[in-house]
Amino acid sequence: MNLQDLRNALPDYAKDLKLNLDSVLSDAGAAGLSPKQIRVIAVACAIASRHAPLVAALEQFASDQLSPEELNGARTAAAIMAMNNIYYRATHLIHNDEYGTMRAGLRMNAMANPGVDKMTFELASLAVSAINGCGACLDSHERTLRQHDISAQGVQSALKIAAVVHAVAVTLEQSAA
């Protein structure tokens, strides 16, 4: 099933999601982001949202602009953040400062060469962190992005992609049940 088929499968009550999906995946709707960044973020968010048909459709959509290495960069962001968001969200929520002084000891070698440029990886990591609800990771990635001259509009666009892709995944999953 391609992206248009999935979009059309959204129920009538989710008409706004259809419109928003088209918007956030367009250059005009994702201000401050390049077409490649839009696609990497969307694929990473679909993976984080755990809806296989949406992952496949967005990977197909992204393949017109992304190399296989760049698609793997999106997968890498989703995988690393699946681990980091749990760990850092938990250590933040425990409210015991001792955990913040301890070395995490989690391997993250893939971050050295994820298959996409550093800022695209950071944008995808930020978006996945929003889906996974990790405030500590959101703060960290947003700070890094802003230090590297990514605009507030670019950060907002990444967050809008996360919100819409996740909502589409949830709605498609619910309507299939």
N, C-alpha and C positions, 0 to 999 in steps of 0.2 A: 504494500500500500504506500503510495507516495504522499507527500505533504498535503497536496490539494485534496486527496481522498480523505485524509484524516481531518483536515479542516472541515470538509463537508459532512463528516460523521459527527461533528459536534452538534448536540441537540439545539433546538430553537431557543431554549432558555439561556444558552451560552453564546448568543449572537455577538455580544461584546467581545468575547474571546476570539471569535473569527476575525473581527475587525482589528483587534489588538495584535493578533498573531501576524497578520499581514503588515501592520505598521512596524512592529519591533524588529521584524526581519528585513525591513527595507532600509536603504541608506538614509532616506529622509526621516524615518521614524526612529532611527538609532543614532541621533546626532552625537558627534564627537568620536564615533567609532568607524573604523574602516570596514569594508565588506568582509575581509578575512576575520577580523575581530568579532564581528556579528556572528559569523558562522561557528567559530571556535566556541564562543560563549554559549550559543544555542545548543550545540552538541553536548557540551559538558553539562549543561542544565538538564537536558533530556535524560542523560545517564543518571544524574543525581535524583531525578524524579522517578526513575525506575519503571518507565513504561516502554517496553521493547519496541512496539510498533512506531512510537514517536521517535525513539533513538534511530531506528532504521530510516525513517522518512527524513529526519534532519541530517543524518549522515549523507544520504543521497542528495539532498538539497545543497549541502556544503561541498560536496565533491566537485562541483563545477569551479570552485575558487580555491579549494585547499588540496595540497599534496597529501599523500598517505602519511607522511611524517607530521604534517600539521593536524590531520585528523587524530593521530596518536597523541598529539599535544593536548587536544581536548579531552581525550580519554585519560591521559595522565593527570590533568587537573582534577577531574572527577574522582579518580582513584586516590590521589594523595589527600584531597580534601575530605573524602569519606573517612579516612583515618584521622587526620588532624582535627577535623571539626568535632569528632566525638571526644578526643583526648582534651583539646583545649577548652571546649565548652564545659566539660566535666570539671577540669581543674579550676576554671573560673567560677563555676556555680557552687563548688564546695565551700568557698569563702574561708579557706585556710591558706594564708600567704606562703606557707612552707612549700606548697606544691609549685609555686611560681619560681622558687629558687632552685628547684631540682631539674637536672638535665632530663629531657624527655627520653632520649635514647631511641627514638624511632627513626628508622632509615628513611631518608628522603633523597636518595641519590638521583632520582629521575628529575628532580627540580634543576639540576645543573645543566641538563640538556633535554628539555621536555619535547622538542620538536617544533616549538613556536617561539617567537621572541619573548623576552622577559615580561614586557608590559601586557602582551596578549595573554600570557599565562597568568599574570596577576589579576587581570580583568575576569578571566574564567574562574579563577580561584575565589575571587570576591563574590561572583554570582552564585557559585555552588555553595559558598559559606552562608549566603542569604537563605538558600533553600534549606540547608541543614541547620540553620538557626544558631550559628556560633558567633556571638557578639565579639569575642576576643579576636577571632580570625577576620571578621569584617573590619574591625578597627585597624588591625595590622595591615591588611591588604589595601584598604582605602588610604592609609597614611603613605604607604609605599607608592601607590599610583599618583597621589597628589604631589609627592616629592619629585616624581619623574614627569611632571607637567601634563598629566592626564587631567582634563578639565572635570569640573563637577558635573557637567552635562554628560561627559563620557562615562563617569561612574554611574550617574543616574540611568543612562541608557542600558548599561550592563545589568543593573538591578531590575529594570523594567523587562528585559529579556527573561531574566530568572523568574520573575513573577508570572509572566504570561505563559512561558513554557511549562512551568510547574502547574499552573491552573489548567492548562490544556490537558496535561497528563492525568491529573486528578479527575477531571470531568470525563475524559474518554474512558478511564478505568471504571468510574462509577456507572457510566451509561452502559457499559458492556456487561456489568454485573447483573 
